Every structure is written in structure tokens, then in C-alpha cells.
Amino acid sequence: MLLLTAAFLMPISCTESSNDSGKTGTENPQPEPEPEPVKTYTVGEYYSEGLARGIVAWVDESGEHGLLISLDETTSIWSTDMRCLLNYGLYFTMDDGAYNTELVKSIENWQELYPAFAWCDKKNVSGIDAWFLPSPHEIETVSWGLEAINATLAEMGKTTISTGANDAYWTSTEFGLYGAYSFSFFYEEISSYDTNKDYEHFVRAMRKF
């Protein structure tokens, strides 16, 4: 009887099984998701993001942002309106074609009066609202990478940017009653000569990205 009593008095272990010992709930954490790679661009590259299509004409130091030039072009007059818009408080810049284009779009019947601007703006469809007639300094950046840009345009079967001695491209900047600046890729310079608003020159749209 004494042995039986001793057996009943033996302590009962409350220890967890070895498989569960030491768990804290922090083992095997979920891995952190990999960050999305930053997309960068180079001059002359074909750009296709969302609904925007163009050729990269200029990029900033990061390579993430810059300017596109359109895949196509037209010939057009700058305007049939020979008023000096400066006299109406519309101050054009040499650097920001988007700003200049918005100035023109504030004028009544601007689509009929300013066909070069209207052609660029017609690209703003299906939620795209960023194409504009470039400023002198914006289209000047195209000349810095023109060889790469034209190589891509030619490879795609598109019209290349003209470098003819007598050819010029309109900019969005007015300089007086009858004239607006153009840009010559032959001379690589901004011009105020032979740039009456009712003269026909080439037109390419540009866009920021």
C-alpha cells in the first residue's frame, strides 16, 4: 500500500511538447516585396507609356523625366490673327510651350485662328492632355540628340525631322505683331527671320513625361 500511495504522489509534468517549445510567433516572417524598378529613358528611345507615344528628345539627370517629340509632323501657318498678343497681356515664354499653348487656347476661336497650335492640341484625346507646340528652348533640345531621334523615326518608317537649309519648325513664342520664333535644324538656331505668322513652316508637337 505504501508503494501505491507513493506512485499517486509523483508530480505530473506540465511541459509543452518539444515541437512547440520556444515559439514566439516571429519565426518565418513574410519577405518584404521587392520595390518596383525605376524606369529610365535615353534620347532617341521610342516611348510608349499608357496612351502616349513619341520619341524621347531630352531627359533630366535622373533619366526618369524629360520631353517627347511627336512621331509625325505637318506644315501649317502660325496664325491668321495679326494682333500682337503681348498687347493683350499674353506674355509668352522662351522655355515653356505648355504654358504658351494654354495662353493661345484662352483666345476665342483659337482653333481657327492658330492652326499650328490646334494641330498639336488635337493629339490630346482619350484622356491625354499634355501635347503642345514647343517653346524655342524646348525644340532646341531636339537638335542635341537629332541623330538618334531621326534614326529611330527612320527605323519606324516615320518622317524624319528636316535638316534642310530652307526648312524651319514653328515654336509657340510670339515676338511681335507679325512674327513668332521658328527653329532651324540646319543652322541649329532660333530664328526671328522669315517668320511672319502667316508663313508655312513645319510643326511637331512635344510633351513632358
N, C-alpha and C positions, 0 to 999 in steps of 0.2 A: 504493500500500500504506500509505503514511503516513496518508492521509486515512481509510482504512478503520479503521486502528488507533485514530485519534482518536475516531471515531464510537463504537467499542466502549467507550472510556474515559469517555464522557459520564455524569454521575451520574443515577441513576434516582430520580424523585420518590417519596416515601412519604407525601405529604399526602393526608388523607381528602377525600372529595368535599365540595363546598361545602354540600350538603344536610344533612350530618351534623356540620358544624363547629360548635364552641361549645356542644354539648348537654351539660347537666349532670344531666338526669333530674328536674329540678324544674319544667320548663315545664308549663303547663296543669294545675295542681293541681285535684283534685276539690273542688267547693264544699262548704262546711260545711252540714249540714242545718239548715233553719230550726227554731228552738225552737217547741214546741207552745204555742199561745196559752193564757194563763191564763183559765180560766172564772170569771167573777164573776156574782153574783146581786143582785137587788133585792127588797125586801119586796113581797109580793103576786104575785111571779112563780110560775108553775107550775114545779115541779121534777120532772124525770124523768131520773134517772141510775141505770143498772143496773136493779134491780128496785124501787127506792124511788120513790114517787110522793107528792107533797104540795104544800103552798103554803109558800113562803118567808115565815117570820114575823119573823125577825130575822137580821141579818148583822153580822159584825165589820167593823173598819175596812178590811180588805183586800177585802171583798166575796166572799171565797172560801169562808168557813165561817160557819155560823150554825145556826139552828133551823128545822125544818119543823113544820107542823101538819097533821094528817090531813085528808083530803078528806071524811070522814064523821064522824058522831058517834052517840052513843047516850045513853040515860038509864039510870042504874044507882045502886045504893047503894054506899057506900064499902066497907062491911064488915058482916058479921053477927057478927064477933068483937069483943066489947066489952071485951077486955083492953086495958090501957094498955101498948102495946108498949115504951114508954120504960122501963117497969119490968123488961123482959126484955133490956135492953142494946141495943135497936134505936133508935139516935139519928137521927132524920130531919133533913134539912137544908131550908132555905128556897130553896136555889139549884140543886140537882141532882136532877132527877126520876129520872134513870137510876140513880143511887145508891139513892134511896128505893125504887124498884121492885125492885132486887136485894135489899134488906132484906126486903121482903114475900115475895119468892119463896123466901126461906130458911125460911119457916114451913111446917110440914106442912099439906097440904090447902089451900094458899093459893088455888088456883083457885076453890074453892067458897066459901071464907071472904071473899075480897076480889075481888068481881066487877068493880069498876071497873078494877083492875089487870089482871085476867085478860083483859078486853076489849082493852085496849091491847096486851098481850103476844101475843094471837092474830094480830096483824099480822106477827109475826116468823116468817115461813115462807119456804121456798125460799132459805135462806141469809141472809135478812135477820134481824138480831138487835139492832136499835137503837131500836125504838119503846118508849115508856114513858109512864106517867102523869106529867104535868109537875109540877114544883115550883111554889109560889106565884110566885116571881120569874120563872120561865120563862114561865108563862102570862100574866103581867103584860106581857111584851114584846109579846104579840099585840095588846094594846089600843093600842099605839103606832102600829101600821100596820093597824088593823082595817078602815078604809075600803077600802084597796087589797086586802086579803085577801078581804073579803066580795065585792068587785067581781069578782074572779077566780072565786070559788066560784059566784057567780050566773051568770056567763058560761058556766061549765062545766055548769050545771044541777045543781049540788050544793047541799046545805043550808048556808045561811049561819050564821055564829056568832050566837047570840041576844044581843040587847041589851035584852031585856025586864026591867022593874023587878023582877020576881019570879023571874028566872032566874039560875042560878049554875052554875059549872063546878067539878067536883071538882079538887083538887090532890092531890099524893101525900104531903103532910106532915101527920102526926098532931100534935095539940096536947094531947091528954089522954085520959082514959078513954073518953069517949063521942064525941069530936069530932075532925074534921080540917078543915083550911082549905079554903075554896072561893074562887072569884073571880067577881065581878060585872062584866060589861062595861057595864052601865048606870051603875053608880056608879064604875067603873074603880078598884076597890079589892079588896084581900084581906080576906076576912071570916072571922070565927070565930063569927058569929051564925047560928042556924038551920042548923047544920051537924053535927047528930048523924050518926054513921056509917051509921045505917040509913035515912037520908032519901035520896030520889032526887034527883039533880042530873044535869046534862048531863056528858058525858065526851068529851073529844077527846084523842087521842094526839099526842105530839110526838117528834121525832127530831133528833139532831145530824147535821150534814154538814160 
